Amino acid sequence: MYMIFLFGVAIAYTLAYLFLRKKFDLPKRPYKEEPPWPEFPEAFFIIFMAVLMFVLSGFVWEWDDGREGTYGMLLLSGLFGFRAFMQWKHNRVQKLHILNFLNSGMALLIFIGFFVISYPTDVEYSYEAIYFTEQTRDPEIIEIDFRGEKQRNLLFGYTLEGQMKINDHEFFLYSGGDEFRETPLVDRFNGSNRHYRLIEINGTIRNGDLWISRDLQTFAGSFRDSEERVRFAFPADSVHEAEQLFESLPEE
């Protein structure tokens, strides 16, 4: 979805660029007679944007809300808009402000498009999964329910946030841990499963781990119930099939 949207924006931008070049007779290269905008305001604005991006990287991007790369497009739109305004105000003869207004609009369009695509939607899922303990390996089929929000992530397919009920235990799904943020972007992009923490709602110390595929059609996880550690997986009809899913996961 993201690539289709970006491809459409690229085509629209190219057509708009060619149209503006022809209509306003824009130069292929900027003239050099005078600076297009005062040097001090530009330097001040660049410093301001750098500080703002640093602040956002600490208080916004660490939320891991699926829009990590989107906020940068909004800042880029503001930068192009500022440059276009200063060029229009101080040096209209070069007409470079027209192209920078176009660049600003393109960056803003990408921001809006990514924001809409990644907007979370309410979902409810129910699975019949295999459930067994590591000691007895006696499997049973249980119903696992999830209710919460599904969100398309810019770097990693779909992500979930909400509550999962597993055999009379209810857990929060949490994916914003330091382990995930420290994972390189390339590994996140190429990975087939995303790791979540399971945190039980009723307060008992019964936390666990869960891995869900990009398309949300496969998952496997485990948590400690009393003195035993239990595992569950979907889709699987036997312990052998479930263990094959676990073999494809990273080290626990």
N, C-alpha and C positions, 0 to 999 in steps of 0.2 A: 504493500500500500504506500509506504514512504517513497519507494523508488518510482512508482507510477506518478505520484504527485510531483516529485522533483523533476521528472522527465517533462511533465506538462508545463511546469513553471519555466523550465529551460527553453522550451519552444516558444512560450508566450513572451519571455524576456528577449529572445533573439528577434522575434518579429517586431516587438515594440522598439527595440534598439535601431533596427534598420529603418523603421518608419520615421523615428525622430531624427535620425541622421539625414534622411532625405528631405523631410519637411522643413527643418530649421537650418539646413546646410551646415551641419556641425563639422568642425575640422577633425581630420584623422589624428592629428597630434596637437597638443595645446601650444598656444603661443607663449613666448618667453618674455614679453615686454615688461610685464609687471606681475607680482605675485597674486594669485587668485583670491587669497584671503590673508588677513593679518597673521603673522607668525605667533604672536603671544596667545591669542584666543585659542588657536589650534593646539598649541602645546599644553595649555591649561586643560582643555577638554580631553585630550588624550590621557593626561595624568589622572583626571577625574574618572574616566572610563576604566582605567587600569585598577584604581582603588576600588571602584564599584564591583568589578568582576572578582577581585580578591574577596570582598565581603560576601558576595553571592556564593562563591565557591565554598565558603565556610558555613553559611547559614541556609542556603537553598539547595545547592546541588547535592549536598550530603543526605538530603531526604530520600534520594533514590526513588523519585516519583515517576520515572520514565521520561522525563523531559530535560535530562541533563544538558543535552546539546541545544535545546530550544531557546533558552534564555540568552545565549550568546547571539542568536540571530536578532533578538530584540535590541540588544545593545549595539549591534552592527547597524541596524536600521537607524538608530539615533545618531550614530557617528556619521553615516552618509547624509542624513538629513541636515545635521549641523554644517557639514562641509558645503552642501548645496546652498544653504541659506547664506553663508558667508560669501560664497562665490557670486550669488545673485545680488547681494548687497554691495560688494566692493568691485566686482569685475564682471559685469554682465556681457561685455563684448565677446568674450571667449565662448559663452553659452555652455560652459562645462556644468553649470548648475543643473541643466536639464537632465544630463546623464546621471548625475549624482542623486537627483530626485527619483529617477527611475531605479537606481540601485537601492535607495532607501525603501521604496515601495516593494521591491522584490524581496528584500530581507524581511520586511514586515509581513508580506504575504506568506513566506515560508514559516515564520513564527506562528501565524494564525492557523495555517494548515496543519502543522505539526501538533499544535495545541488541541485542535478539534479531533484529529486522528487518535491522539493518545488520551482523550477524555475518558475516564472510567465509566463503566456501565454495571448496573446491578445484575448479578447472576445467582443461580442456585443449581448445584450439580449433585447428583446422587450416583454412587458407584457400588457395584457388588464386587468386593475385593477379597483376596485371600489373606488370612490372618493366622499367624502361628508364632509359637515361642521358640527361642533358639535352643532351649533345653529339650523339650519333648518333640518338637517338630510335628505336632499333631495339628493339621490345618483345619480351618473352618471358613466358611463364606459369611462375611458380614457386610452390612450396608454402611458405607461411609458417605456422609452428607457434608456439603460445603455451601455456605451462603456468605456473600460478600460482594466485592467488586473485581471486575476483570479489566485490565488496562493493557493496551498495545504499547509495548516499550520500544523506544527508538533503537536500542542496542540488542534487545533480547526478546523477540516474539511477544507472547502474552505473559503478564504477571498477575498474581492474585493477591488480594488482601481481604481478610475476613476470618471466619470461624469454621473449623472442621470438627465434626463429631465422629469419633472413632470408637465403636464398641463401648458406649456409655461414658466415654471421656470426651470433653470438649476442649479444643485448643485454639489459640490465636496463631495465625500464620505471620511470621515476621521475617522479612528478607533484607532489612537495612543494616545488618551487622557490619562490623569492621572487616570481617573476612571477605564479604562480597565487595566492599568498596576498594579493598586492596588488590582485588583480582584485576589483572591487566584487561584493557578494553578488548584487545584481540581475542583473549581467551573467553571473555564473556560473549563476544559475537559468534565465535566458532563453537561454543559449548552447546551440547544437545539437551542438557538438563540444568535447571536452576535450583539452588539450594535455599531452603527455608528452615527457620527454627520453629519448633512447636512448643508453645508455652501454655500450660494448662490453665484454664480459666478459674477453677475453684480454689486455687492457691496452693495445692499440694505440690511437692517437688516431683513432678512427673513430666519433665521436658523431653523433647525428642528432636529428630531431624527428618526432613522431607525433601525429596527431589522430584520436580515436576518438569515434564518435557515442554518444549517451546509451544506446541499446539494444545497443551493441557490434556492430551489423550492418554498419557502414561505417567504413573507416579509410583514411587516406592519410598518407604520410610520406616522408622523404628522409634520406640520409646520404652522406658522402663516402667513396668507395672508390678508393684510390690517388689519382690526380689528377682523377678524374671524380666528379661528384655524381649519384647515382642516385635515382630516385623509384619508389615502389610504391603501389598503390592497390587497394582492394577495395570493392564489386564493380565490375569494369570489364573489358571485352573488347578495348579498343583504347586507344591513347595519347590519342585525343580524349576518350573517356569518362573516363579518369583525370584529364586536365587539367580537365574540368568539375568533378570533385570538389575539386581544388586551388583552383579559382576561388571555391568557397564557403567557404574557410578564411580565417582572419585572415592578416595580413602575416607572412611568415616572418622 
